[in-house]
Amino acid sequence: MGARQSSARATTTRSRDDDEFSGYRFHAVCGANVALSPDRRTAMRRRSFKDGVVFSDRPLRPRETFEIEIVALEREWVGSLRFGLTARNPTGPSPPPPFAVPILTGKPGTYVLAGCAVHGTVDEATTVSWIRDGYALNLDDLGEIKEGTRLGVLYDPFGRLIFTVDGNERGVACEGLPHDVPLFAVLDIYGRAKAVRVMQSRQVSSLQDLCRLVIQRNVAESRNVDELTLPRNLKRFLKC
């Protein structure tokens, strides 16, 4: 009996490791117009311009990037992808809304880039249509956002939201993301966006990045890094 239980535990552990090695998939819960591939790594909006909301199948960890590739665009509509993070669990009681902005962003805990503006809600009493405008990435720019473009989203231990294009970070989009709740990637395959694919390249952290992450986890806020007795260049690296 003991040997069987040990074997079962080992199998479960290997299964979890295999899942993490294979990277993300899209969550099975998705918008009414979304068709997922059998492996849930490709999502396509079948018709119309809405009901294309999809989520990552698990929450992100700090500094872990959820990256997608744009597979297909169409010129029939205006607007394009909406991309960000949400504290809303996809398996909640209500189905995904037809739009990420402004419906998902109308509740605290969701931060979505639409065009070059980050949309969200500060709290229940203070609703804002956007948190920041003029970000260094415009998802509606067809000169940059085209088929084959890779887009990523991540957050750091200080609660800062960051986007990437083809693996390159575009800087901090906003701050103040919650530390105490799981954050899922959320993507609205909206407007000109037709189909996207989850990238499966496994990111292996360097020892330098791992050391930075350990220090960041033990520092409550970014500004507290300045109080550490460390060289200036190292403090700058820890704030990245």
N, C-alpha and C positions, 0 to 999 in steps of 0.2 A: 504493500500500500504506500509506504513512504517513498519507494523508488518511483512509483507511478506519479505521485504528487509532485516530486522533484522534477520529473520529466515534463509534466504538464506546465509547471511554473517556468521551466526553461523554454518550452515552446512558446508560451505567452510572451516571455521577455524577448525572444527572437522575433516574434511577430511585431511587437511594438518597435523594435529597432529597425526592422525592415520597413515599417510604415514611415518612420522618421527619415530613413535613408532615401526613400523614394520621393520625399518632399511632400508638398501640398497637393490637394485636389480641391475641386469646388464642392461645397456642401450639397447634399441631395435636396435640401430645401432651397427653392429658387423661385424666381418670378414666373408668372403664368405663361409668358411668351418665350421662355428659355428652354432650349433643347440641349441636354448634356450628353457628351459622348459616353460610351459604356464605362470607361475608366474614370469619368468625371474630371478629366483634365482639359477638356475643350467645352466651351459654352457658346451657343449661338442664339441670337434673338431671331425667332422664326418670322415674325411679321410686326407691323406697326412700328412705333418708335419708342414704346414704353414697355413696362412689365418685364424689364430685363435685369432685375437685381439678382446678384449672386454673392455668396459669401465663401470665405475659406472654410475648409472642413474642420479646422481646429484653430484655437487662438494663437497669436504670434507671441514669441518670447522677445524680450528687449534685444535690439540690434539684429533681429532675424527678419530678412526681407521676403515679402510675398511678391513674387515677380511674375508678370504675365507678358505674353507677346500678342500684339494685334495681328490677327489672322486675316480679317476681311473688314473693309469699310464700304459704305455705299453713299452715293451723293444725293440721294433723294431727300434726306432730312437735313435740318440744321442742328447745331450742337453736337457733342460727342460724349466720350466716356466721362463718368463721374467715378472717382476712386478715393478710397480712404480707409479709415478704421472705425469700428463701432463696438460698443459694449453690449449691443443687443445680441442675445443668443439666437441663432437661426432657428432653433427648435422651440422657440417661444409659442405662446398660444395663438397669436395672430399670424397670418401669412405675410410674406414680403409685400411691401407697398408697391404701387406702380412706379414710383419715383424715389430715388435716394434723396434728392433735393427738390422740394423742401420737407418732405414727409419724414424721412428718417432723421434728418438733421434738425427737425423741430423738437426733438427730445434731447436732454443732456446725454453725453456719452458717445455721440457720433460726430466725426470730423471728416468731411468730404471735400476734395478738390474738384471744382467745376469751373472750366475755363482756367483763369488764373486766380480765382478767389477760393479761399477755404471757408466752407459753410459749416455752421454748427450753432449750438445753443449753450450759452454760458451756464444758465440754471433756469429752473421753471419760471422764476419771476422776471428774468432778464433775457428775453429772446432776441437774437440778432440774426439778420439774414446772412451775414458773413462775418467771420472772425478776422480775416485778413484778405486784402485785395492786392493785386500786383505781384504775386509770387513769381519766382524765376522759372516757372513752367506753365505753359498754357495748353491745356488738353484740347482746346478747340482749334489750335494752330495746325492746319493741314500740311504746312511746310515742314513741321517737325514730327507730328504724330501721323504716321503712315503705316501701311502694312509692313510688318517685320520689326517695327519699333518695340523695344522691351521697356515696360514701365514697372517700377517697384515701389512698395510702400513699407516703411518700418517706423519704429519709435525707439527712443533710447531710454535708459533708466531714469533720466531727468524728466520724462514726460514730454519730450519734443517729437513732433511729427515731421518726418523727412520723406521725400520722394526721390526716386532715381530714374534716369533715362539711359538705357543701354549700359547699365551698371555704374553710372556716375551720379553721385549725390548732387542734388540741386539746392542744398541748404535747408535750414529749418523753416517749415511752413507755418507752424504755430506751436505754442507751448501750453502746458497745463493739462495734458492728458492724464486720466486717472491711473493711479498705481495699484489700486486694490481690486480691480475687476479684470476679467479676461477681455482681450481686445481681438476681435476678428477682422480680417480684411473684408471690405465690402466694395463691390464694383457694380456700377449701373451701366449695362451695355445699352447705351442711350443714343438716339439720334443717328449720326453717321456711323457709329460703331456697330458692327454686325456680328463679329465672332472674335473670341480671344482664347488663348491657350495658356495654361499654367506652365511656367518654365521649371524644368526638373533638375537643373544643375545644382548639385549639392555644394553649399558653401562651407569650407573648412576654415575655421577661425585660426589666425596666427596666435602664437604665444603672446605677442604684444597686445593683440585685441582682447584676449582672454584676461590678461592682467588688468587692462583698462576696465573691463566689465566688472571684475571683482571689486576694484576700487570704487567705481561708480555706484555699485549696489550698496556700498557702506557709507556713501555720502548722500545726505538727504536732498540737497539741492545743488544746482550747478554753481551758484555763487559761493557755496561753501568750499569749493575746490581752491579758491584763492587763499583760504586760511590754512591750507596744508603747507608743511615745510618741505616744498619740492621746488626744483628749478622751474623757471618761467616757461620754458619750452614744453616741459612735461605737463604742466598745468594746462597749457593750450591744447595739448593732445588729449587730455582727459575730458575736455569740454566738447570734443568733436562727436 
